[in-house]
């Protein structure tokens, strides 16, 4: 779906179903350097279970015009305007990695738009190492190599996948290689700088953590869950940070059990 927002073209996926404003809304927020396509499986699932899916490309990502937004708060504000423009009503917000920070910021800054939250691969704060930041600032492929390697479990790096014929590691590499120059560094700096977001009140929140996550370690994800008033946690054994590709069925089950009546 292509729409105009703040004078620029914005794109969001709908799960391949024509949405209706009468349906409850679910918003999917991608991580640093990615776009809406990381949510293809859950987007299609919830679109076929009575939800209006909004899975946007953040500015400067995928099919949305840039520039990329420089802060987590700015991303949350942009998404709030998108929801208000598109008539989303009270919305279930789901985000991964950087998108998890944006999800928490939505809950903190735009509480009245949110019905419940789900954060995947979350840490707060979410520090990014200087080596990765420097490589991203130089638009060097090493930034993609480092992030993609650290985002996968040992099995994932070796090519294991629940989807036959697919290499999660190579898929992650190709996803990140589609970025425009400067986008990855902007995203990583936004993650590195964000320290707020835990004041989401009594919004029910699902926290999904990967046992082998090296980007947002298990301990950090559990600390996020403990800091929230109403949270439940699902731990994915053996899973790295790229959980939607490494364990897509388990992620979908966790989301469905939390969201569907």
C-alpha positions as CSV (number, residue, x, y, z in Angstrom):
1,X,0.0,0.0,0.0
2,X,1.5,3.3,-1.1
3,X,0.4,6.5,0.7
4,X,1.6,10.0,1.2
5,X,2.8,10.9,4.6
6,X,4.5,14.2,5.6
7,X,4.9,15.0,1.9
8,X,6.8,11.8,1.0
9,X,5.9,8.4,-0.3
10,X,5.4,5.8,2.4
11,X,4.8,2.1,1.8
12,X,3.3,-0.6,4.1
13,X,2.5,-4.2,3.5
14,X,-1.0,-5.6,4.3
15,X,-0.4,-9.3,4.4
16,X,-1.7,-9.6,0.9
17,X,-5.3,-8.9,2.1
18,X,-7.4,-5.8,1.3
19,X,-7.7,-4.2,4.7
20,X,-10.8,-2.8,6.3
21,X,-10.9,0.0,8.9
22,X,-13.5,-2.1,10.8
23,X,-10.8,-4.8,11.6
24,X,-8.5,-4.6,14.6
25,X,-5.1,-3.4,13.6
26,X,-1.7,-4.9,14.1
27,X,1.5,-2.9,13.3
28,X,4.8,-4.7,12.5
29,X,8.0,-2.7,12.9
30,X,11.2,-4.0,11.3
31,X,14.8,-3.8,12.6
32,X,17.8,-1.8,11.6
33,X,18.6,-2.0,7.9
34,X,15.6,-4.2,7.1
35,X,12.1,-3.5,5.7
36,X,8.6,-4.8,6.0
37,X,9.4,-8.1,4.2
38,X,10.9,-9.6,7.3
39,X,7.3,-9.9,8.5
40,X,5.8,-11.8,5.5
41,X,4.8,-14.9,7.4
42,X,3.1,-13.3,10.5
43,X,1.6,-10.5,8.4
44,X,-0.2,-13.0,6.1
45,X,-1.2,-15.1,9.1
46,X,-2.9,-12.3,11.0
47,X,-4.4,-10.8,7.9
48,X,-6.2,-14.1,7.4
49,X,-7.3,-14.2,11.1
50,X,-9.3,-11.0,11.1
51,X,-6.6,-8.3,11.5
52,X,-5.8,-5.3,9.5
53,X,-2.1,-5.5,8.9
54,X,0.1,-2.4,8.6
55,X,3.8,-3.5,8.1
56,X,5.6,-0.3,7.0
57,X,9.0,0.4,5.5
58,X,10.4,3.1,7.8
59,X,11.6,6.2,5.9
60,X,14.7,5.5,3.8
61,X,14.0,1.7,4.0
62,X,12.5,-0.5,1.3
63,X,9.9,1.4,-0.8
64,X,9.5,4.4,1.6
65,X,11.2,7.6,0.6
66,X,13.9,8.9,2.9
67,X,15.9,10.2,4.6
68,X,16.1,7.6,7.4
69,X,15.0,9.0,10.8
70,X,17.8,9.7,13.2
71,X,16.1,8.7,16.5
72,X,13.8,6.1,18.0
73,X,11.4,8.8,19.1
74,X,11.2,10.2,15.6
75,X,10.3,6.7,14.3
76,X,7.6,6.3,16.9
77,X,6.1,9.7,16.0
78,X,6.2,8.9,12.3
79,X,4.4,5.6,12.9
80,X,1.8,7.4,15.1
81,X,1.0,9.8,12.3
82,X,0.7,6.8,9.9
83,X,-1.7,5.1,12.2
84,X,-3.8,8.2,12.7
85,X,-3.8,8.9,8.9
86,X,-4.8,5.3,8.1
87,X,-7.4,5.1,10.8
88,X,-5.8,2.2,12.7
89,X,-7.5,2.8,16.1
90,X,-6.2,0.9,19.1
91,X,-3.4,-1.2,17.7
92,X,-1.3,-4.2,18.6
93,X,2.3,-3.1,18.1
94,X,5.0,-5.7,17.2
95,X,8.6,-4.9,16.7
96,X,12.0,-6.7,16.3
97,X,15.4,-5.3,17.5
98,X,15.4,-1.6,16.6
99,X,11.7,-2.1,16.0
100,X,11.3,-3.4,19.6
101,X,12.7,-0.1,20.8
102,X,10.3,1.8,18.6
103,X,7.5,-0.4,19.9
104,X,8.4,0.5,23.5
105,X,8.6,4.2,22.5
106,X,5.1,3.9,21.0
107,X,3.8,2.5,24.2
108,X,5.5,5.3,26.2
109,X,4.7,8.3,23.9
110,X,1.5,7.3,22.1
111,X,-0.2,5.2,24.7
112,X,-3.7,5.9,23.5
113,X,-2.9,4.3,20.1
114,X,-1.7,1.1,21.6
115,X,-3.7,-2.0,22.7
116,X,-0.9,-4.3,23.5
117,X,2.8,-4.7,22.7
118,X,5.1,-7.5,21.6
119,X,8.9,-7.0,21.5
120,X,11.3,-9.5,19.9
121,X,15.1,-9.3,20.4
122,X,14.9,-6.4,22.8
123,X,17.5,-4.8,25.0
124,X,17.3,-1.4,26.7
125,X,19.7,0.2,26.5
126,X,20.8,-1.3,23.2
127,X,24.5,-0.4,22.9
128,X,26.2,-0.8,19.5
129,X,30.0,-1.4,19.5
130,X,32.3,1.2,18.0
131,X,33.7,-1.2,15.4
132,X,30.3,-1.9,14.0
133,X,29.3,1.8,14.1
134,X,32.6,2.9,12.3
135,X,32.1,0.3,9.6
136,X,28.5,1.4,9.1
137,X,29.6,5.0,9.0
138,X,32.0,4.1,6.1
139,X,29.3,2.1,4.3
140,X,31.7,-0.8,4.5
141,X,30.4,-4.3,3.8
142,X,32.1,-5.4,7.0
143,X,29.2,-3.8,8.9
144,X,26.8,-6.1,7.2
145,X,29.1,-9.1,7.7
146,X,29.4,-8.4,11.5
147,X,25.8,-7.7,12.1
148,X,24.6,-10.7,10.1
149,X,27.1,-13.1,11.7
150,X,26.2,-11.9,15.2
151,X,22.5,-12.1,14.5
152,X,22.6,-15.9,13.9
153,X,23.0,-18.9,16.1
154,X,25.8,-21.3,15.3
155,X,23.3,-23.5,13.5
156,X,22.0,-20.5,11.5
157,X,25.5,-19.5,10.4
158,X,26.0,-23.0,9.1
159,X,22.9,-22.7,6.9
160,X,20.3,-24.5,8.9
161,X,16.7,-23.4,8.3
162,X,13.2,-24.6,9.1
163,X,12.3,-23.6,5.6
164,X,13.6,-26.2,3.1
165,X,16.2,-24.9,0.6
166,X,16.7,-21.6,2.4
167,X,19.9,-20.4,4.1
168,X,19.0,-18.0,6.9
169,X,22.5,-16.6,6.9
170,X,22.6,-15.8,3.2
171,X,19.1,-14.4,3.3
172,X,20.1,-12.0,6.1
173,X,23.1,-10.9,4.0
174,X,21.0,-10.2,1.0
175,X,18.4,-8.3,3.0
176,X,21.0,-5.9,4.4
177,X,22.8,-5.5,1.1
178,X,19.6,-3.8,-0.3
179,X,20.1,-0.7,2.0
180,X,21.0,2.7,0.7
181,X,24.3,4.3,1.9
182,X,24.0,5.8,5.4
183,X,20.8,4.0,6.5
184,X,22.5,1.4,8.6
185,X,24.6,3.9,10.5
186,X,21.6,6.1,11.1
187,X,19.6,3.1,12.5
188,X,22.5,1.8,14.6
189,X,23.1,5.3,16.1
190,X,19.4,5.6,16.9
191,X,19.6,2.2,18.8
192,X,22.8,3.2,20.6
193,X,21.4,6.5,21.8
194,X,18.0,5.4,23.0
195,X,17.6,5.0,26.8
196,X,13.8,5.7,27.5
197,X,10.8,3.6,26.6
198,X,10.1,1.4,29.7
199,X,7.3,3.6,30.9
200,X,4.5,1.9,29.0
201,X,2.1,1.7,31.9
202,X,-0.1,-1.3,32.2
203,X,0.0,-2.2,28.5
204,X,0.2,-6.0,28.2
205,X,3.5,-6.8,26.7
206,X,5.0,-10.0,25.2
207,X,8.8,-10.3,25.3
208,X,10.3,-12.9,23.0
209,X,13.9,-13.7,23.6
210,X,16.4,-16.0,21.9
211,X,18.6,-18.2,24.1
212,X,21.6,-17.7,21.8
213,X,21.0,-14.1,20.9
214,X,24.4,-12.2,20.6
215,X,23.0,-8.9,19.5
216,X,20.5,-8.4,22.3
217,X,21.5,-11.1,24.8
218,X,19.1,-13.3,26.7
219,X,19.8,-11.5,30.0
220,X,19.1,-8.1,28.5
221,X,15.7,-9.3,27.1
222,X,14.7,-10.7,30.5
223,X,15.7,-7.4,32.2
224,X,13.3,-5.6,29.8
225,X,10.5,-8.0,30.7
226,X,11.1,-7.6,34.5
227,X,11.0,-3.8,34.1
228,X,7.5,-3.8,32.6
229,X,4.3,-3.8,34.7
230,X,2.4,-6.5,32.7
231,X,4.7,-8.7,30.7
232,X,5.0,-12.3,29.7
233,X,8.1,-13.9,28.3
234,X,8.7,-16.6,25.7
235,X,12.2,-18.0,25.4
236,X,13.2,-19.7,22.1
237,X,15.8,-22.4,22.9
238,X,18.9,-22.3,20.6
239,X,17.7,-19.3,18.7
240,X,19.7,-16.3,17.7
241,X,18.7,-12.7,17.1
242,X,17.2,-13.4,13.7
243,X,14.4,-15.2,15.2
244,X,11.7,-14.6,12.5
245,X,13.9,-16.6,10.1
246,X,15.6,-19.0,12.4
247,X,12.4,-20.1,14.3
248,X,9.5,-18.7,12.3
249,X,6.9,-21.2,13.5
250,X,7.8,-20.7,17.2
251,X,7.7,-16.9,16.8
252,X,4.3,-17.1,15.1
253,X,2.9,-19.5,17.8
254,X,4.1,-17.1,20.5
255,X,2.4,-14.1,18.8
256,X,-0.8,-16.0,18.1
257,X,-1.1,-17.2,21.6
258,X,-0.6,-13.7,23.0
259,X,-2.8,-11.8,20.5
260,X,-5.6,-14.0,19.3
261,X,-8.7,-14.5,21.5
